[in-house]
């Protein structure tokens, strides 16, 4: 009899564990984390080095400044840091015009400074990703100087063409609003530059160029860099016939925005180059079983972007940047727009790929400026609770905004400086690149108080919006990001299923579920008014809910218990993460408790 009763008890305990969604293994949970590589659910923090921290008072951020502030990133909880270019450069495009791929520009410090920064980051458990700019070099690069002089094989390192009918080789235009061709003094030919004229395009149809760049990748991986973010990769090959591009609007102006770029972007050879480089990355992993991460940047449509992951035969980037939230969503977007953008990416990815989510970067207006302060924290909740990888642009974690007070005379960005005072604001990227706001002291603590100026003006709101104030506050954007990054480490958010729905009243909602783990529901109110939400629209079995986390100043508070899940009131622009339990679980648990009670009564 005792054996039979014991068996009943064990069965009841096992059933209770099953219906309550918890592991029945003596208090231990299955370690799902072994299934993911270090980067697969990571948070990557982009630093624009000129604007993070200035250590020597010249008004420009540097590597020593970054090293001094790495504890901030450890405190935030990020997986890795991605540095915009720190290579040697004349700075015509602030580092994206590289004159030496194997050296550090003096404005940022020395190679030894970079080594120290990388070493400290590793000590803090932070991976370091460098920006690789393969499409072009500076016109001051040794290769281009030799190309100009027709030395050795270097002429063919770049794209040179004869003019046509007394003009440029074709009608191609640069991203920086000039013709894409320049004829140097004393030369009969033109060279191609899809960006600034000081950024001549490399010729990847020359095998020597491909070998040079593969060797450069190896150089940095040998130095212990954890990977690369590869800039503008879809520009690296051009039409070998150099045909004119068609005007989108035949009556419109001949500018880059009005051309169909089928001859200068997204050619099949661009993908093949990435697949070749992935082979190099994987050679390093084969040696020590540590992944070197490849991120690719290309503004392209969904079908083109998915090809960066690889094809049926070859692997590509680990992470092609997902710009859909930047390009296709705005403050006027509806809940259905968010659902379409998110679901499209998740459904388009090849098997085994990891999603990534990006709300801002050094080229696009900041979140708090695009959507407004009130919605910015809700979008942080959204980004951080979606499956996959999250990317944070420096300053997002404190709600920095664009500094639109920068005058045309103060403008540094060539994309805008090449225009005029009437239109430069449409093209300038300077407002999103202003110095990080550390505290309320002079220059927001970015540089010493005695500095003459900073390379770009600090945003005037730095006295209110700064890290020191947010660390001291009981509730702030910084502390929200900390909590979100910690929450992402829950197994359900790392491994769980995702299902989204558009709820009534323009609310976007989704569930994150994983067998044997806590289930969650996330709702984002995209309205400028309070709304009523029925959580059972997300899943009919939801019986109770508890608030795990909210956006800033939300109507609901962390820890609130919800019993009427069909009647939840969300404040304007609020985002809420709920821990949820199903009615099936509650019913099953109660049945098991009754069974246990009956068994115990029979024992005594």
N, C-alpha and C positions, 0 to 999 in steps of 0.2 A: 504493500500500500504506500509506504513512504517513498519508494522508488517511483511509483506512478505519479504521486503528487509532485515530487521534485521535477519530473518531466513536464508536468503541466505548468509549473512555475516558470521553468526555463522557456517553454513555448510562449507563455504569456509575455515574458520580458522581451523575447525576440520580436513578438508581434507589436508590442508597444514601441520598440525602437523603430520598426518599419513604418508604422503609421505616423509616427511623430517626425519622420524624416531625418533621424539621427542614426549614427552608426551603432551597431550592437556589440562592438568589439571593446568591451571592458574600458569604456571611456576614451578609447583611441579613435581618431579619425584617419581615414585613408589620406595619405600624403599625395595629393594631386600635383603638387608643384614639380615633382620629378619629371612630369610629362612636358613641361615647358622649358624652352631655352631661356637664357638670361634676359633676352630682349623682347620676348614674345608678348608680355603684358606690361612692358616697361613704360615709364614716363620720361621723355627726353626733353631737356631744357635747352632752348636755343639762346646762345649769347651772341650779341653783336659787340665784338670786342672793343670798338671805339667808344662804346656807351655804357659799359658795365661798371668799371671802377678804374680811376686814374691814380696811379701810385706816385707819380713824380711831378705833378703840378703843371704839366704842359697842356692840360685841358682835353687830352685824348686818353681813353681807356687803354689798358695794357695788360700783359700777361701776369705781371706781379700783382696787379690789382685783382685780377680774377683769382689768383692763388689765395690772396688775403681773404676773399669772400666765399671760398668754396664751402665753408661751414654752413653758409646760408642754404646752399643747395642740399647739403646733407640733412639739415634741419627740415627742409621742405619735403625731402624723401624721394628725390628723383633717382632714376636708374642711371642715366647718362647725361652728359652735356655735349651739345653740338656747337662748335665754334665757327662762326662765319670767318672768312679767310684771314689768316695771320701771316701768310707768306710774303716774301719780299715783293714790293710793289711801288710804282710811282703814285698810286692812289688816285688815278684818274676816275676810277669807279670804286674807290674805297676798298681795295683789296681783291676785287674781282678781275683786276688786270695784273696778272702775276708775272714778275720778271725773273723769279727763281723759285721753282717748285720745291727746292730742297733747302730753303733757308727762311728764317723769320725776318719780317721787316723790322728795322730798328725802332720804328715808332711804337711797336708792341713789346720790344725787348730783344732778347737773344735766344738762340737755340737752347742754351742752358736754362733760361727762364721757362721755356716751354717744357723742357724735361722735368723741371721742378714742379710745374703745375700738374703735369700728367702723373708724376709720382705721388703728389699729395692727394689728387683725385682718387687714385687707386687705393691709397691708404684709407680714404673715407668711403670706399666701396662704390665710387662713381666712375663709370666708363667715359672715355673721351673719344668723340667723333670729330674728325676734321672736315672742313669744306674743300672739296676737290672741284676745280673749275677746268674741265677738259676742252671746252669748245674753242678756246682762244688763249693767247698769251698777251702780255703787254708788248707794245711796239718797242720797248726797251729791253726785252728779253734777248739774250745772246743769240738765240736762233734767228729772231727776226732781223737783228742787225746784220747777221751773216747772209740772210735771205735777200735783204736790200742790196748787199754788195756782191750777190751771186757767188758766194764762197762755197766751194765743195758741193754737197748735196742739199744745202739748206734752202735753196730757192723753192724746192718742191715740198718743204715743210709747211708752206702756207698756200693759200688759194689765190693764184695770180691769173689774170685774164686780160686779153686785149680789149680795148674799147670798141664800140660799134657806132658807126656814122658820126664820129667825132665826139661821142659821149661815153657814158658808162657801159659796161658789158651787157647789162639788162636793167630792168626796172625795179630790182629788189631794193627794199628799204630797211633801215636798221630799226631796232626797237627804240633807239634813242632819237628818233625823228630827224634823221639825216639819210641821204642815200647810203646804201650798204657797201659802196665802193669808194675807195680813195686812191688817187694817183699821186704818189710822192714826187717831190721835185726831182727832176732829172731822170725820171722813170717813164718808160713808154707804156707800161702795163698798170692795171689797177689791182689792189688787193681787196679781198672780201672781209668785211667786219659786220656781223649781224648785230653788234652792240656799238660801243663807242669806237671812233676811228683809231683810238689808241689801243684797241683790242682786236688785233688781226686774227682771223679764224685759222685754225690749224687744218691741215689737209690729211684727213684720216684715210684717204685712199692711197696714201704713201705708207707701206708697211713699216718703215723706219719710225714714223711718228707714233704708230700704234705701239711699237716696241718701247720707245722712249717713255710713253705714259704708263705702260704696264710696269716698267722698271721703277718709275716714280711711286706707284702704288706699293710695290714691294719695299722700297726704301722706308716708307713710313710705317708699314706693318712690322718691319724688322725693328723699328724703334719703339714698338709697344703701343702704337695707336690701335684703338679698338674697332675702327671702321671709318667709313667716309659717307658723307652726304654729297652726292654728285650733282653739280649744278647744271641746269639747262641742257640736260643730256639729249633732248630731242632736237637740238640745233646742230649736232656735230657733223652730220652729213648733209650735202646739198645735191640737187639734181645734177648729174654729170653732163647733161646737155645745156645747163644754165638757161633754161627757158624762162621767159617773162611769167610773172605770177598775175593771175586775173584779179581785177578790181571786184570787190564784193558789190559795191554800188558803182556801176559804170560811169555815173555822172559825178561821183564823189572825188575827194582829194586823193592824190597819190601819197598816202602815208601808210605806215605799217599796219595800223588798225583796220585799214580798208582793203587789205590784200588777203587773198586766199593762199595760205602758206604751204601749199602742197609740194612745193619744190625746195623748201628750206627747213621743214620740220617733219619729224615723225617718219623719216624714211626707214625702210626695213633694216638697213645697215646700222642704224642707231641701236636697235635692239640686239643685233648680233654682237656689237661692241660690248654691251653690258653683259651678255652671256659669257663672252670671253673673259671679262674681268671677274665675273663670279667664279669661274674656274680657278683664278688666282687666289681669291679669298678662300675657296674651299681647300686648296692645297695647304694653307696654313692650319685650317681646322683639322685636316687629316693628320697633321703632325702632333697636335697637342689637344685635340678635341675641344677647342675653344672657338666659338663663332666670332668671326670679324664681320661686322654688320655693314651691309650696303643699303643706303637709302638713295632713291633717285628722285630728282625734281624735274617735272615736265608738266607744263600747263597744256592739257590735252583732253580729248573726250574720254568717256568711260572705256570704250572698247580699246582705244590706243593705250590708255593707262594700264589696263590689265595685262597687256603684253610685256610690261616691264617685269612682272612676276616670273615670266618664263613662258615656254611653249611646251608642247607634248614631249619634246626631246631634250630640252636644256633648261637649267635653272637660271633665273635672272636676279633681280633685286630682292632682298628680304622684305623691303618696305618701299614701294612706290608712293610718294606723298599723295595724300588724298586731299585735294583742295576744294571739294564740292561744298563744304560748309562756308568757304570763303567766296567762291565764285557764284554759287547758286542760291544762297540764302541771304536774307537781309532782315531788317527790322519789320518789314512789311510781310514777311513770309508767314504762311498759315501752318497749322499743325500737319496738314496733309503734305505740305512741301517738305517738312522735316522728315516725315515718314518715307517719302519717295527717295530723297537723297540718301538716307541711311540704309534703307532696304536694298536699293539698287547696288550699292557697293558690296554689301554682304552677300547678295545673291550672285554677283558677277565674279567674285573672287574664285580662283582655281582651288581645287581641293588641297587642304593642308596649309593654305596661305593665312596670314594674319592681317586683320584690318588695322587701319590707323586713322586718327581723327585730328585735324588741325584747325584751330579757330583763327590763328593769326601768324604773321611772320614779318620779316623786315621789308617786304614789298607792298603790303596791304594795310589799310587802316586798322587800328586796334579795335578789339572787341567792344570795349566800353564806349568807343566813339561810334562804331557802326550800329550798335544795338541800343546804346544808352546804358547808364550805370545800373539801373534797376534790373535789367535783364542779363547783364554780364555775369553775375554770380549764378544765375539759373543755367546759363549755357555752360558754365564750368561744371555744374552738377551733371548736365547732360553728357558732356564730353567724357568725363571721368568714370561714368557708369556704363558706357558702351563697351562691347567686347573688343579686345585688341590693345593697341598702343595709343598713347596720348602724347601730344607734343605741346609744350608750353613755351611761348615766346616771352623772353625776359620782360618783366613788368606786368604781365597778365596776372601774376599771383598777388599783386597789390592793386590791380585795377587801374593801371596807368592809361592815360588817354593821349590822343594825338595833340601835338602842339601846333595848332593852325595859325599861331601868331608869327611864325617865322616868315620874314619878308623875302621878297625876290632877291634883294641884295645879300641877305644872309643865307640864301639857298646854296646847298652844297651838291645836291644830287644832279648829276649830268642829265638825267632823264627829264628834269624840269628846267635846269639852267640853259638847256638848248632851245627853250621856248621863249616866252616873253611874260612880262608882268601881268598881262590880262588873263593868261590861261595856265600859268605854271602850277597853280593849286590843283589842277586836274591830274597832273603827272608827278608831282613831287612825292618822294618817299621819306623826306627828312622828318616830317611830323611824327612818324612811327619809330624813329631811331634816336630819340633824345635820351640824355643821360638817365640812368637808373636813379630812382628817388629813395635813397637810403634813410634819410632823416630830415629834420627841419632846419639844419644848419645851412650855412652858405653853400650854394651850388648843390643843394640836396645831399651833401656829404659825398658827392661823386668825386670831387677833387679838393685840394686844400683851399682854405678861405683866401689865401693870398694869390691864387691864380688870376691871371688877367681876364680870362674868359674860358668857356668850354667850347668844344668844336661845333656843337649845336646848342642853342639856348635850352636851359632846363625848363620844363613845363612850369608855368606860374603857380599851379596848384600844389607844388611839392610840400608846402607847409602843412597841408591837410592830408595829402595822399603820399605816405612814405612808409617804409618797412618798420622803422622804430615805433611809430605810432600804432601800427597794426599789431605788432608784437605785444604792446602794452595793453591794447584794448581787449575786453573780454570776448568780443566777437568781431571778426574782421575778414576781409577777403583772404588774407594770408592764412589765417587759421582755418578757414573753410577749405582752402587747397590742401593744407596739411591733413585734415580729416578725410578729404576725398581720396588722397593718395594712399592713406592708410586703409580706407575701406576697399579700394581696388585690390588689395592683397588678399581679401577674402576669397576662398576657393570658388564661390559662386560667380564672382565677377571675373576671375581669371579663366574659368573653364566652362561656366554655365551657358545654357541655352538663352536665346534672345527672341522675344516675340513682341512686335510693336502693334499698336492700334491708335487710330485717331478717335478720341473720345468726344462726346458732345461738348459744345461750347468752346471749340477750338483749343482743346487740350491734347498734347501729345503724351502718350503713355506707353510703357513697355514693362515686361517682366524679365527677370534674370533668375533662372532656376537651374538647380543641379541636384540630382538624386542624392539623398543622404545629407544635404546641406541646407542651411537657411535660405528660403526663397525671398525675393525682393520684388517690389513694384516701384517704378519711378514715374512720376507725372510732372509735366511742365506746363504751366498755365501761360499761354502766349498772349493773354489779353491784359489790357490796362484796366481791369476791373475784377472784382471777386467773381468766382464761378463755383457751381456745385458739380462735384465729380462722383460718379458711381464706380468704385474700384472693381465691382463685379463685371463691368464691361471688359476689363482686362482678362479676367478669368472668373467664370461663374462660381468656382469653388472657394473663392476668397471669403473667409468668415470673419477674421479679425486682422487688425493691422496695428503696427506700432511705428511711430516716427523714428527712423534711425538717423536721419540727417536732413537738413533743409538748406535752401539758399539763404542769403543774408536777409534779415528782417522779415522773415516769412511769418504768415499768420499762425501757422502751426509751429510747435516747438519740439525739439528733440526729446523723446521719451513719452510724448503724448500717445495715449491708447485710443484706438478707434474701434468702437463696437458696431456702429452703424456705417458699414463700409459702402453702403449705397448712397450715403449722404455725407460727403466730405467737402468742406468749403475751403477752397484755395484762394489766397490773396492774390492781388494783381502781380503778374509776372513771377509767381512763386514756383519753385521746383521742390519736390519732396521725395525722399527715398523712404519707402515703407518696408519694414519686415512684415511679411504676410504669412498667415496660416490658413489652411483650407478647412472647410467644414467637414470634409471627408476625414481629415486627420483628427479633428476634434471629436467627431463621432467615434472613430476607431479607438482613440485613446480612452474615451469613457467606457466603451465596451470592454476593453482590456482591463481597466481598473475594476469593473464589476466582476470579471472573471477572477482576477487576483483576490478580491475580497472573498469570493465564494470558496476559493482554494484554501485561503488562510482560515476561514471558519471551519472547514472540514478537518484542518490540522489540530485545532484546539477545541 
